[in-house]
């Protein structure tokens, strides 16, 4: 009889902890995934933005806009891969 009384609090404790452990594991995995995603995300986003700006430049052929894009390409090529070919603003 005594063992049943002592085991009841332990059972309740383990039942409460069963929900905490998976939540902690899932939270840790999500945090790691977000960190990995954002470490590579910025180069990918910059690459897409530059490509979109190049397409906009090809429609307008504005030389001032071209110089802005070339500066962005230089910064991108210094920190990210693949490298983007520099535009000829002519």
PyMOL Python script that loads the backbone (N, CA, C, O; Angstrom):
from pymol import cmd

cmd.read_pdbstr("""\
ATOM      1  N   UNK A   1       0.811  -1.185   0.000  1.00  0.00           N
ATOM      2  CA  UNK A   1       0.000   0.000   0.000  1.00  0.00           C
ATOM      3  C   UNK A   1       0.861   1.258   0.000  1.00  0.00           C
ATOM      4  O   UNK A   1       0.530   2.232  -0.676  1.00  0.00           O
ATOM      5  N   UNK A   2       1.935   1.249   0.731  1.00  0.00           N
ATOM      6  CA  UNK A   2       2.811   2.412   0.822  1.00  0.00           C
ATOM      7  C   UNK A   2       3.444   2.695  -0.542  1.00  0.00           C
ATOM      8  O   UNK A   2       3.589   3.856  -0.924  1.00  0.00           O
ATOM      9  N   UNK A   3       3.817   1.662  -1.266  1.00  0.00           N
ATOM     10  CA  UNK A   3       4.463   1.874  -2.561  1.00  0.00           C
ATOM     11  C   UNK A   3       3.517   2.523  -3.559  1.00  0.00           C
ATOM     12  O   UNK A   3       3.955   3.293  -4.413  1.00  0.00           O
ATOM     13  N   UNK A   4       2.220   2.223  -3.462  1.00  0.00           N
ATOM     14  CA  UNK A   4       1.256   2.855  -4.359  1.00  0.00           C
ATOM     15  C   UNK A   4       1.116   4.339  -4.072  1.00  0.00           C
ATOM     16  O   UNK A   4       0.962   5.134  -4.999  1.00  0.00           O
ATOM     17  N   UNK A   5       1.168   4.720  -2.816  1.00  0.00           N
ATOM     18  CA  UNK A   5       1.054   6.127  -2.447  1.00  0.00           C
ATOM     19  C   UNK A   5       2.284   6.901  -2.889  1.00  0.00           C
ATOM     20  O   UNK A   5       2.162   8.039  -3.340  1.00  0.00           O
ATOM     21  N   UNK A   6       3.457   6.313  -2.769  1.00  0.00           N
ATOM     22  CA  UNK A   6       4.698   6.981  -3.174  1.00  0.00           C
ATOM     23  C   UNK A   6       4.835   7.039  -4.696  1.00  0.00           C
ATOM     24  O   UNK A   6       5.409   7.989  -5.227  1.00  0.00           O
ATOM     25  N   UNK A   7       4.326   6.054  -5.386  1.00  0.00           N
ATOM     26  CA  UNK A   7       4.504   6.032  -6.834  1.00  0.00           C
ATOM     27  C   UNK A   7       3.564   6.997  -7.551  1.00  0.00           C
ATOM     28  O   UNK A   7       3.866   7.419  -8.667  1.00  0.00           O
ATOM     29  N   UNK A   8       2.445   7.355  -6.948  1.00  0.00           N
ATOM     30  CA  UNK A   8       1.501   8.272  -7.579  1.00  0.00           C
ATOM     31  C   UNK A   8       2.122   9.642  -7.890  1.00  0.00           C
ATOM     32  O   UNK A   8       1.955  10.127  -9.009  1.00  0.00           O
ATOM     33  N   UNK A   9       2.832  10.289  -6.950  1.00  0.00           N
ATOM     34  CA  UNK A   9       3.467  11.565  -7.308  1.00  0.00           C
ATOM     35  C   UNK A   9       4.504  11.422  -8.421  1.00  0.00           C
ATOM     36  O   UNK A   9       4.635  12.306  -9.267  1.00  0.00           O
ATOM     37  N   UNK A  10       5.233  10.321  -8.421  1.00  0.00           N
ATOM     38  CA  UNK A  10       6.228  10.120  -9.478  1.00  0.00           C
ATOM     39  C   UNK A  10       5.555   9.939 -10.831  1.00  0.00           C
ATOM     40  O   UNK A  10       6.039  10.451 -11.841  1.00  0.00           O
ATOM     41  N   UNK A  11       4.449   9.216 -10.856  1.00  0.00           N
ATOM     42  CA  UNK A  11       3.722   9.036 -12.107  1.00  0.00           C
ATOM     43  C   UNK A  11       3.234  10.383 -12.637  1.00  0.00           C
ATOM     44  O   UNK A  11       3.339  10.666 -13.830  1.00  0.00           O
ATOM     45  N   UNK A  12       2.705  11.201 -11.746  1.00  0.00           N
ATOM     46  CA  UNK A  12       2.234  12.516 -12.168  1.00  0.00           C
ATOM     47  C   UNK A  12       3.376  13.390 -12.673  1.00  0.00           C
ATOM     48  O   UNK A  12       3.219  14.136 -13.641  1.00  0.00           O
ATOM     49  N   UNK A  13       4.525  13.291 -12.010  1.00  0.00           N
ATOM     50  CA  UNK A  13       5.694  14.065 -12.420  1.00  0.00           C
ATOM     51  C   UNK A  13       6.144  13.652 -13.812  1.00  0.00           C
ATOM     52  O   UNK A  13       6.428  14.506 -14.652  1.00  0.00           O
ATOM     53  N   UNK A  14       6.213  12.348 -14.063  1.00  0.00           N
ATOM     54  CA  UNK A  14       6.653  11.876 -15.368  1.00  0.00           C
ATOM     55  C   UNK A  14       5.633  12.198 -16.455  1.00  0.00           C
ATOM     56  O   UNK A  14       6.020  12.449 -17.597  1.00  0.00           O
ATOM     57  N   UNK A  15       4.363  12.197 -16.139  1.00  0.00           N
ATOM     58  CA  UNK A  15       3.355  12.555 -17.124  1.00  0.00           C
ATOM     59  C   UNK A  15       3.484  14.028 -17.524  1.00  0.00           C
ATOM     60  O   UNK A  15       3.312  14.364 -18.696  1.00  0.00           O
ATOM     61  N   UNK A  16       3.779  14.892 -16.582  1.00  0.00           N
ATOM     62  CA  UNK A  16       3.955  16.312 -16.890  1.00  0.00           C
ATOM     63  C   UNK A  16       5.217  16.522 -17.729  1.00  0.00           C
ATOM     64  O   UNK A  16       5.215  17.344 -18.645  1.00  0.00           O
ATOM     65  N   UNK A  17       6.275  15.803 -17.432  1.00  0.00           N
ATOM     66  CA  UNK A  17       7.540  15.971 -18.146  1.00  0.00           C
ATOM     67  C   UNK A  17       7.499  15.371 -19.542  1.00  0.00           C
ATOM     68  O   UNK A  17       8.299  15.756 -20.395  1.00  0.00           O
ATOM     69  N   UNK A  18       6.587  14.440 -19.796  1.00  0.00           N
ATOM     70  CA  UNK A  18       6.505  13.829 -21.115  1.00  0.00           C
ATOM     71  C   UNK A  18       6.146  14.859 -22.185  1.00  0.00           C
ATOM     72  O   UNK A  18       6.534  14.702 -23.343  1.00  0.00           O
ATOM     73  N   UNK A  19       5.425  15.892 -21.822  1.00  0.00           N
ATOM     74  CA  UNK A  19       5.092  16.926 -22.795  1.00  0.00           C
ATOM     75  C   UNK A  19       6.204  17.968 -22.921  1.00  0.00           C
ATOM     76  O   UNK A  19       6.358  18.578 -23.979  1.00  0.00           O
ATOM     77  N   UNK A  20       6.962  18.176 -21.883  1.00  0.00           N
ATOM     78  CA  UNK A  20       8.016  19.192 -21.914  1.00  0.00           C
ATOM     79  C   UNK A  20       9.186  18.765 -22.785  1.00  0.00           C
ATOM     80  O   UNK A  20       9.730  19.582 -23.527  1.00  0.00           O
ATOM     81  N   UNK A  21       9.577  17.519 -22.708  1.00  0.00           N
ATOM     82  CA  UNK A  21      10.763  17.055 -23.438  1.00  0.00           C
ATOM     83  C   UNK A  21      10.573  17.179 -24.952  1.00  0.00           C
ATOM     84  O   UNK A  21      11.445  17.748 -25.609  1.00  0.00           O
ATOM     85  N   UNK A  22       9.481  16.677 -25.543  1.00  0.00           N
ATOM     86  CA  UNK A  22       9.321  16.862 -26.997  1.00  0.00           C
ATOM     87  C   UNK A  22       9.226  18.328 -27.411  1.00  0.00           C
ATOM     88  O   UNK A  22       9.712  18.706 -28.478  1.00  0.00           O
ATOM     89  N   UNK A  23       8.606  19.149 -26.576  1.00  0.00           N
ATOM     90  CA  UNK A  23       8.509  20.578 -26.902  1.00  0.00           C
ATOM     91  C   UNK A  23       9.888  21.215 -26.903  1.00  0.00           C
ATOM     92  O   UNK A  23      10.188  22.032 -27.774  1.00  0.00           O
ATOM     93  N   UNK A  24      10.729  20.856 -25.943  1.00  0.00           N
ATOM     94  CA  UNK A  24      12.095  21.392 -25.894  1.00  0.00           C
ATOM     95  C   UNK A  24      12.895  20.922 -27.100  1.00  0.00           C
ATOM     96  O   UNK A  24      13.638  21.703 -27.694  1.00  0.00           O
ATOM     97  N   UNK A  25      12.751  19.659 -27.465  1.00  0.00           N
ATOM     98  CA  UNK A  25      13.489  19.124 -28.623  1.00  0.00           C
ATOM     99  C   UNK A  25      13.027  19.805 -29.911  1.00  0.00           C
ATOM    100  O   UNK A  25      13.856  20.220 -30.721  1.00  0.00           O
ATOM    101  N   UNK A  26      11.732  19.924 -30.102  1.00  0.00           N
ATOM    102  CA  UNK A  26      11.207  20.573 -31.308  1.00  0.00           C
ATOM    103  C   UNK A  26      11.615  22.039 -31.352  1.00  0.00           C
ATOM    104  O   UNK A  26      11.963  22.552 -32.416  1.00  0.00           O
ATOM    105  N   UNK A  27      11.577  22.715 -30.213  1.00  0.00           N
ATOM    106  CA  UNK A  27      12.010  24.113 -30.157  1.00  0.00           C
ATOM    107  C   UNK A  27      13.475  24.271 -30.534  1.00  0.00           C
ATOM    108  O   UNK A  27      13.834  25.188 -31.272  1.00  0.00           O
ATOM    109  N   UNK A  28      14.323  23.379 -30.031  1.00  0.00           N
ATOM    110  CA  UNK A  28      15.743  23.424 -30.371  1.00  0.00           C
ATOM    111  C   UNK A  28      15.983  23.196 -31.849  1.00  0.00           C
ATOM    112  O   UNK A  28      16.811  23.873 -32.458  1.00  0.00           O
ATOM    113  N   UNK A  29      15.268  22.252 -32.428  1.00  0.00           N
ATOM    114  CA  UNK A  29      15.408  21.976 -33.861  1.00  0.00           C
ATOM    115  C   UNK A  29      14.950  23.184 -34.678  1.00  0.00           C
ATOM    116  O   UNK A  29      15.596  23.546 -35.661  1.00  0.00           O
ATOM    117  N   UNK A  30      13.850  23.806 -34.282  1.00  0.00           N
ATOM    118  CA  UNK A  30      13.363  24.984 -35.005  1.00  0.00           C
ATOM    119  C   UNK A  30      14.339  26.148 -34.928  1.00  0.00           C
ATOM    120  O   UNK A  30      14.569  26.838 -35.921  1.00  0.00           O
ATOM    121  N   UNK A  31      14.909  26.366 -33.755  1.00  0.00           N
ATOM    122  CA  UNK A  31      15.888  27.450 -33.608  1.00  0.00           C
ATOM    123  C   UNK A  31      17.111  27.189 -34.484  1.00  0.00           C
ATOM    124  O   UNK A  31      17.607  28.100 -35.147  1.00  0.00           O
ATOM    125  N   UNK A  32      17.598  25.948 -34.486  1.00  0.00           N
ATOM    126  CA  UNK A  32      18.756  25.610 -35.325  1.00  0.00           C
ATOM    127  C   UNK A  32      18.418  25.783 -36.800  1.00  0.00           C
ATOM    128  O   UNK A  32      19.240  26.293 -37.562  1.00  0.00           O
ATOM    129  N   UNK A  33      17.228  25.371 -37.217  1.00  0.00           N
ATOM    130  CA  UNK A  33      16.828  25.498 -38.624  1.00  0.00           C
ATOM    131  C   UNK A  33      16.734  26.961 -39.033  1.00  0.00           C
ATOM    132  O   UNK A  33      17.158  27.327 -40.129  1.00  0.00           O
ATOM    133  N   UNK A  34      16.185  27.793 -38.165  1.00  0.00           N
ATOM    134  CA  UNK A  34      16.067  29.222 -38.479  1.00  0.00           C
ATOM    135  C   UNK A  34      17.443  29.860 -38.608  1.00  0.00           C
ATOM    136  O   UNK A  34      17.667  30.669 -39.509  1.00  0.00           O
ATOM    137  N   UNK A  35      18.362  29.509 -37.725  1.00  0.00           N
ATOM    138  CA  UNK A  35      19.719  30.062 -37.801  1.00  0.00           C
ATOM    139  C   UNK A  35      20.421  29.634 -39.084  1.00  0.00           C
ATOM    140  O   UNK A  35      21.079  30.451 -39.727  1.00  0.00           O
ATOM    141  N   UNK A  36      20.293  28.380 -39.459  1.00  0.00           N
ATOM    142  CA  UNK A  36      20.911  27.898 -40.700  1.00  0.00           C
ATOM    143  C   UNK A  36      20.259  28.579 -41.898  1.00  0.00           C
ATOM    144  O   UNK A  36      20.944  28.984 -42.838  1.00  0.00           O
ATOM    145  N   UNK A  37      18.947  28.700 -41.862  1.00  0.00           N
ATOM    146  CA  UNK A  37      18.219  29.321 -42.969  1.00  0.00           C
ATOM    147  C   UNK A  37      18.646  30.759 -43.177  1.00  0.00           C
ATOM    148  O   UNK A  37      18.898  31.168 -44.310  1.00  0.00           O
ATOM    149  N   UNK A  38      18.733  31.540 -42.100  1.00  0.00           N
ATOM    150  CA  UNK A  38      19.086  32.951 -42.236  1.00  0.00           C
ATOM    151  C   UNK A  38      20.557  33.163 -42.541  1.00  0.00           C
ATOM    152  O   UNK A  38      20.913  34.203 -43.095  1.00  0.00           O
ATOM    153  N   UNK A  39      21.421  32.228 -42.204  1.00  0.00           N
ATOM    154  CA  UNK A  39      22.835  32.400 -42.535  1.00  0.00           C
ATOM    155  C   UNK A  39      23.042  32.301 -44.047  1.00  0.00           C
ATOM    156  O   UNK A  39      23.919  32.976 -44.587  1.00  0.00           O
ATOM    157  N   UNK A  40      22.265  31.484 -44.733  1.00  0.00           N
ATOM    158  CA  UNK A  40      22.367  31.359 -46.182  1.00  0.00           C
ATOM    159  C   UNK A  40      21.315  32.193 -46.905  1.00  0.00           C
ATOM    160  O   UNK A  40      21.437  32.452 -48.102  1.00  0.00           O
ATOM    161  N   UNK A  41      20.306  32.604 -46.191  1.00  0.00           N
ATOM    162  CA  UNK A  41      19.163  33.296 -46.777  1.00  0.00           C
ATOM    163  C   UNK A  41      19.541  34.652 -47.343  1.00  0.00           C
ATOM    164  O   UNK A  41      19.039  35.033 -48.400  1.00  0.00           O
ATOM    165  N   UNK A  42      20.396  35.377 -46.683  1.00  0.00           N
ATOM    166  CA  UNK A  42      20.689  36.734 -47.118  1.00  0.00           C
ATOM    167  C   UNK A  42      21.346  36.763 -48.488  1.00  0.00           C
ATOM    168  O   UNK A  42      21.024  37.630 -49.300  1.00  0.00           O
ATOM    169  N   UNK A  43      22.258  35.839 -48.765  1.00  0.00           N
ATOM    170  CA  UNK A  43      22.890  35.811 -50.089  1.00  0.00           C
ATOM    171  C   UNK A  43      21.872  35.459 -51.168  1.00  0.00           C
ATOM    172  O   UNK A  43      21.887  36.043 -52.251  1.00  0.00           O
ATOM    173  N   UNK A  44      20.998  34.520 -50.880  1.00  0.00           N
ATOM    174  CA  UNK A  44      19.983  34.137 -51.856  1.00  0.00           C
ATOM    175  C   UNK A  44      19.015  35.268 -52.146  1.00  0.00           C
ATOM    176  O   UNK A  44      18.635  35.496 -53.294  1.00  0.00           O
ATOM    177  N   UNK A  45      18.620  35.971 -51.101  1.00  0.00           N
ATOM    178  CA  UNK A  45      17.695  37.095 -51.276  1.00  0.00           C
ATOM    179  C   UNK A  45      18.374  38.215 -52.043  1.00  0.00           C
ATOM    180  O   UNK A  45      17.781  38.795 -52.953  1.00  0.00           O
ATOM    181  N   UNK A  46      19.622  38.525 -51.681  1.00  0.00           N
ATOM    182  CA  UNK A  46      20.355  39.571 -52.397  1.00  0.00           C
ATOM    183  C   UNK A  46      20.498  39.208 -53.870  1.00  0.00           C
ATOM    184  O   UNK A  46      20.341  40.067 -54.738  1.00  0.00           O
ATOM    185  N   UNK A  47      20.791  37.956 -54.155  1.00  0.00           N
ATOM    186  CA  UNK A  47      20.962  37.501 -55.540  1.00  0.00           C
ATOM    187  C   UNK A  47      19.679  37.722 -56.332  1.00  0.00           C
ATOM    188  O   UNK A  47      19.717  38.237 -57.449  1.00  0.00           O
ATOM    189  N   UNK A  48      18.552  37.335 -55.759  1.00  0.00           N
ATOM    190  CA  UNK A  48      17.273  37.511 -56.451  1.00  0.00           C
ATOM    191  C   UNK A  48      16.936  38.998 -56.635  1.00  0.00           C
ATOM    192  O   UNK A  48      16.421  39.391 -57.681  1.00  0.00           O
ATOM    193  N   UNK A  49      17.225  39.820 -55.623  1.00  0.00           N
ATOM    194  CA  UNK A  49      16.947  41.251 -55.740  1.00  0.00           C
ATOM    195  C   UNK A  49      17.781  41.877 -56.851  1.00  0.00           C
ATOM    196  O   UNK A  49      17.281  42.686 -57.632  1.00  0.00           O
ATOM    197  N   UNK A  50      19.052  41.498 -56.916  1.00  0.00           N
ATOM    198  CA  UNK A  50      19.920  42.056 -57.961  1.00  0.00           C
ATOM    199  C   UNK A  50      19.444  41.612 -59.335  1.00  0.00           C
ATOM    200  O   UNK A  50      19.427  42.411 -60.271  1.00  0.00           O
ATOM    201  N   UNK A  51      19.058  40.356 -59.468  1.00  0.00           N
ATOM    202  CA  UNK A  51      18.554  39.884 -60.771  1.00  0.00           C
ATOM    203  C   UNK A  51      17.281  40.625 -61.170  1.00  0.00           C
ATOM    204  O   UNK A  51      17.100  40.957 -62.342  1.00  0.00           O
ATOM    205  N   UNK A  52      16.404  40.884 -60.211  1.00  0.00           N
ATOM    206  CA  UNK A  52      15.189  41.656 -60.511  1.00  0.00           C
ATOM    207  C   UNK A  52      15.527  43.089 -60.901  1.00  0.00           C
ATOM    208  O   UNK A  52      14.901  43.652 -61.799  1.00  0.00           O
ATOM    209  N   UNK A  53      16.513  43.684 -60.233  1.00  0.00           N
ATOM    210  CA  UNK A  53      16.914  45.046 -60.584  1.00  0.00           C
ATOM    211  C   UNK A  53      17.562  45.093 -61.959  1.00  0.00           C
ATOM    212  O   UNK A  53      17.395  46.066 -62.693  1.00  0.00           O
ATOM    213  N   UNK A  54      18.302  44.045 -62.311  1.00  0.00           N
ATOM    214  CA  UNK A  54      18.903  43.986 -63.659  1.00  0.00           C
ATOM    215  C   UNK A  54      17.799  43.922 -64.705  1.00  0.00           C
ATOM    216  O   UNK A  54      17.889  44.582 -65.741  1.00  0.00           O
ATOM    217  N   UNK A  55      16.764  43.140 -64.449  1.00  0.00           N
ATOM    218  CA  UNK A  55      15.632  43.074 -65.388  1.00  0.00           C
ATOM    219  C   UNK A  55      14.940  44.431 -65.504  1.00  0.00           C
ATOM    220  O   UNK A  55      14.546  44.832 -66.599  1.00  0.00           O
ATOM    221  N   UNK A  56      14.792  45.135 -64.393  1.00  0.00           N
ATOM    222  CA  UNK A  56      14.193  46.473 -64.435  1.00  0.00           C
ATOM    223  C   UNK A  56      15.082  47.442 -65.209  1.00  0.00           C
ATOM    224  O   UNK A  56      14.586  48.274 -65.969  1.00  0.00           O
ATOM    225  N   UNK A  57      16.392  47.334 -65.016  1.00  0.00           N
ATOM    226  CA  UNK A  57      17.327  48.207 -65.728  1.00  0.00           C
ATOM    227  C   UNK A  57      17.250  47.973 -67.233  1.00  0.00           C
ATOM    228  O   UNK A  57      17.308  48.927 -68.009  1.00  0.00           O
ATOM    229  N   UNK A  58      17.120  46.718 -67.654  1.00  0.00           N
ATOM    230  CA  UNK A  58      17.056  46.408 -69.082  1.00  0.00           C
ATOM    231  C   UNK A  58      15.826  47.035 -69.730  1.00  0.00           C
ATOM    232  O   UNK A  58      15.830  47.313 -70.929  1.00  0.00           O
ATOM    233  N   UNK A  59      14.781  47.259 -68.947  1.00  0.00           N
ATOM    234  CA  UNK A  59      13.578  47.912 -69.488  1.00  0.00           C
ATOM    235  C   UNK A  59      13.741  49.421 -69.572  1.00  0.00           C
ATOM    236  O   UNK A  59      13.257  50.044 -70.517  1.00  0.00           O
ATOM    237  N   UNK A  60      14.434  50.031 -68.570  1.00  0.00           N
ATOM    238  CA  UNK A  60      14.538  51.492 -68.523  1.00  0.00           C
ATOM    239  C   UNK A  60      15.835  52.029 -69.125  1.00  0.00           C
ATOM    240  O   UNK A  60      15.843  53.114 -69.705  1.00  0.00           O
ATOM    241  N   UNK A  61      16.933  51.277 -68.992  1.00  0.00           N
ATOM    242  CA  UNK A  61      18.266  51.677 -69.448  1.00  0.00           C
ATOM    243  C   UNK A  61      18.711  53.008 -68.836  1.00  0.00           C
ATOM    244  O   UNK A  61      19.373  53.812 -69.492  1.00  0.00           O
ATOM    245  N   UNK A  62      18.340  53.228 -67.577  1.00  0.00           N
ATOM    246  CA  UNK A  62      18.711  54.435 -66.843  1.00  0.00           C
ATOM    247  C   UNK A  62      20.147  54.289 -66.333  1.00  0.00           C
ATOM    248  O   UNK A  62      20.412  53.379 -65.547  1.00  0.00           O
ATOM    249  N   UNK A  63      21.097  55.164 -66.754  1.00  0.00           N
ATOM    250  CA  UNK A  63      22.498  55.012 -66.356  1.00  0.00           C
ATOM    251  C   UNK A  63      22.740  55.182 -64.855  1.00  0.00           C
ATOM    252  O   UNK A  63      23.625  54.534 -64.297  1.00  0.00           O
ATOM    253  N   UNK A  64      21.968  56.041 -64.203  1.00  0.00           N
ATOM    254  CA  UNK A  64      22.139  56.212 -62.749  1.00  0.00           C
ATOM    255  C   UNK A  64      21.715  54.952 -62.011  1.00  0.00           C
ATOM    256  O   UNK A  64      22.364  54.544 -61.048  1.00  0.00           O
ATOM    257  N   UNK A  65      20.638  54.341 -62.456  1.00  0.00           N
ATOM    258  CA  UNK A  65      20.172  53.094 -61.863  1.00  0.00           C
ATOM    259  C   UNK A  65      21.196  51.986 -62.098  1.00  0.00           C
ATOM    260  O   UNK A  65      21.394  51.126 -61.240  1.00  0.00           O
ATOM    261  N   UNK A  66      21.840  52.008 -63.253  1.00  0.00           N
ATOM    262  CA  UNK A  66      22.877  51.020 -63.563  1.00  0.00           C
ATOM    263  C   UNK A  66      24.034  51.126 -62.579  1.00  0.00           C
ATOM    264  O   UNK A  66      24.545  50.107 -62.115  1.00  0.00           O
ATOM    265  N   UNK A  67      24.451  52.334 -62.259  1.00  0.00           N
ATOM    266  CA  UNK A  67      25.560  52.513 -61.319  1.00  0.00           C
ATOM    267  C   UNK A  67      25.209  51.990 -59.930  1.00  0.00           C
ATOM    268  O   UNK A  67      26.057  51.423 -59.241  1.00  0.00           O
ATOM    269  N   UNK A  68      23.967  52.181 -59.527  1.00  0.00           N
ATOM    270  CA  UNK A  68      23.512  51.660 -58.225  1.00  0.00           C
ATOM    271  C   UNK A  68      23.570  50.134 -58.240  1.00  0.00           C
ATOM    272  O   UNK A  68      24.010  49.517 -57.270  1.00  0.00           O
ATOM    273  N   UNK A  69      23.132  49.540 -59.322  1.00  0.00           N
ATOM    274  CA  UNK A  69      23.153  48.076 -59.433  1.00  0.00           C
ATOM    275  C   UNK A  69      24.585  47.560 -59.415  1.00  0.00           C
ATOM    276  O   UNK A  69      24.867  46.547 -58.775  1.00  0.00           O
ATOM    277  N   UNK A  70      25.498  48.243 -60.111  1.00  0.00           N
ATOM    278  CA  UNK A  70      26.900  47.813 -60.146  1.00  0.00           C
ATOM    279  C   UNK A  70      27.501  47.840 -58.739  1.00  0.00           C
ATOM    280  O   UNK A  70      28.262  46.944 -58.375  1.00  0.00           O
ATOM    281  N   UNK A  71      27.170  48.846 -57.962  1.00  0.00           N
ATOM    282  CA  UNK A  71      27.656  48.898 -56.573  1.00  0.00           C
ATOM    283  C   UNK A  71      27.130  47.720 -55.767  1.00  0.00           C
ATOM    284  O   UNK A  71      27.869  47.112 -54.994  1.00  0.00           O
ATOM    285  N   UNK A  72      25.850  47.398 -55.948  1.00  0.00           N
ATOM    286  CA  UNK A  72      25.266  46.257 -55.242  1.00  0.00           C
ATOM    287  C   UNK A  72      25.916  44.945 -55.685  1.00  0.00           C
ATOM    288  O   UNK A  72      26.145  44.050 -54.872  1.00  0.00           O
ATOM    289  N   UNK A  73      26.207  44.842 -56.975  1.00  0.00           N
ATOM    290  CA  UNK A  73      26.856  43.633 -57.492  1.00  0.00           C
ATOM    291  C   UNK A  73      28.250  43.490 -56.895  1.00  0.00           C
ATOM    292  O   UNK A  73      28.650  42.388 -56.520  1.00  0.00           O
ATOM    293  N   UNK A  74      28.996  44.592 -56.802  1.00  0.00           N
ATOM    294  CA  UNK A  74      30.329  44.542 -56.203  1.00  0.00           C
ATOM    295  C   UNK A  74      30.268  44.057 -54.757  1.00  0.00           C
ATOM    296  O   UNK A  74      31.051  43.196 -54.358  1.00  0.00           O
ATOM    297  N   UNK A  75      29.352  44.601 -53.979  1.00  0.00           N
ATOM    298  CA  UNK A  75      29.203  44.175 -52.587  1.00  0.00           C
ATOM    299  C   UNK A  75      28.797  42.706 -52.501  1.00  0.00           C
ATOM    300  O   UNK A  75      29.293  41.964 -51.653  1.00  0.00           O
ATOM    301  N   UNK A  76      27.897  42.299 -53.380  1.00  0.00           N
ATOM    302  CA  UNK A  76      27.439  40.914 -53.390  1.00  0.00           C
ATOM    303  C   UNK A  76      28.585  39.972 -53.733  1.00  0.00           C
ATOM    304  O   UNK A  76      28.778  38.955 -53.066  1.00  0.00           O
ATOM    305  N   UNK A  77      29.344  40.307 -54.772  1.00  0.00           N
ATOM    306  CA  UNK A  77      30.438  39.432 -55.211  1.00  0.00           C
ATOM    307  C   UNK A  77      31.528  39.310 -54.151  1.00  0.00           C
ATOM    308  O   UNK A  77      32.213  38.289 -54.096  1.00  0.00           O
ATOM    309  N   UNK A  78      31.706  40.336 -53.301  1.00  0.00           N
ATOM    310  CA  UNK A  78      32.705  40.259 -52.238  1.00  0.00           C
ATOM    311  C   UNK A  78      32.305  39.287 -51.140  1.00  0.00           C
ATOM    312  O   UNK A  78      33.168  38.674 -50.512  1.00  0.00           O
ATOM    313  N   UNK A  79      31.001  39.140 -50.901  1.00  0.00           N
ATOM    314  CA  UNK A  79      30.575  38.343 -49.749  1.00  0.00           C
ATOM    315  C   UNK A  79      29.839  37.056 -50.092  1.00  0.00           C
ATOM    316  O   UNK A  79      29.694  36.198 -49.221  1.00  0.00           O
ATOM    317  N   UNK A  80      29.375  36.889 -51.308  1.00  0.00           N
ATOM    318  CA  UNK A  80      28.543  35.727 -51.636  1.00  0.00           C
ATOM    319  C   UNK A  80      28.998  35.056 -52.927  1.00  0.00           C
ATOM    320  O   UNK A  80      29.738  35.628 -53.728  1.00  0.00           O
ATOM    321  N   UNK A  81      28.538  33.846 -53.096  1.00  0.00           N
ATOM    322  CA  UNK A  81      28.735  33.114 -54.340  1.00  0.00           C
ATOM    323  C   UNK A  81      27.377  32.660 -54.806  1.00  0.00           C
ATOM    324  O   UNK A  81      26.532  32.434 -53.940  1.00  0.00           O
ATOM    325  N   UNK A  82      27.076  32.503 -56.048  1.00  0.00           N
ATOM    326  CA  UNK A  82      27.900  32.696 -57.226  1.00  0.00           C
ATOM    327  C   UNK A  82      28.070  34.180 -57.545  1.00  0.00           C
ATOM    328  O   UNK A  82      27.251  35.014 -57.159  1.00  0.00           O
ATOM    329  N   UNK A  83      29.131  34.479 -58.243  1.00  0.00           N
ATOM    330  CA  UNK A  83      29.375  35.872 -58.592  1.00  0.00           C
ATOM    331  C   UNK A  83      28.487  36.287 -59.755  1.00  0.00           C
ATOM    332  O   UNK A  83      28.207  35.491 -60.652  1.00  0.00           O
ATOM    333  N   UNK A  84      28.052  37.531 -59.731  1.00  0.00           N
ATOM    334  CA  UNK A  84      27.227  38.095 -60.798  1.00  0.00           C
ATOM    335  C   UNK A  84      28.122  38.957 -61.667  1.00  0.00           C
ATOM    336  O   UNK A  84      28.950  39.717 -61.165  1.00  0.00           O
ATOM    337  N   UNK A  85      27.949  38.834 -62.976  1.00  0.00           N
ATOM    338  CA  UNK A  85      28.755  39.622 -63.909  1.00  0.00           C
ATOM    339  C   UNK A  85      28.375  41.100 -63.804  1.00  0.00           C
ATOM    340  O   UNK A  85      27.197  41.449 -63.723  1.00  0.00           O
ATOM    341  N   UNK A  86      29.405  41.965 -63.807  1.00  0.00           N
ATOM    342  CA  UNK A  86      29.190  43.407 -63.680  1.00  0.00           C
ATOM    343  C   UNK A  86      28.589  43.946 -64.960  1.00  0.00           C
ATOM    344  O   UNK A  86      28.997  43.575 -66.060  1.00  0.00           O
ATOM    345  N   UNK A  87      27.613  44.826 -64.803  1.00  0.00           N
ATOM    346  CA  UNK A  87      26.951  45.425 -65.965  1.00  0.00           C
ATOM    347  C   UNK A  87      27.822  46.483 -66.623  1.00  0.00           C
ATOM    348  O   UNK A  87      28.628  47.139 -65.963  1.00  0.00           O
ATOM    349  N   UNK A  88      27.654  46.642 -67.919  1.00  0.00           N
ATOM    350  CA  UNK A  88      28.306  47.731 -68.655  1.00  0.00           C
ATOM    351  C   UNK A  88      27.299  48.860 -68.759  1.00  0.00           C
ATOM    352  O   UNK A  88      26.327  48.769 -69.510  1.00  0.00           O
ATOM    353  N   UNK A  89      27.534  49.932 -67.997  1.00  0.00           N
ATOM    354  CA  UNK A  89      26.582  51.049 -67.967  1.00  0.00           C
ATOM    355  C   UNK A  89      26.716  51.953 -69.190  1.00  0.00           C
ATOM    356  O   UNK A  89      25.854  52.795 -69.443  1.00  0.00           O
ATOM    357  N   UNK A  90      27.809  51.775 -69.951  1.00  0.00           N
ATOM    358  CA  UNK A  90      28.058  52.492 -71.202  1.00  0.00           C
ATOM    359  C   UNK A  90      27.624  53.855 -71.222  1.00  0.00           C
ATOM    360  O   UNK A  90      27.790  54.541 -72.231  1.00  0.00           O
TER     361      UNK A  90
END
""", "prot")
cmd.dss("prot")
cmd.show_as("cartoon", "prot")
cmd.util.cbc("prot")
cmd.orient("prot")
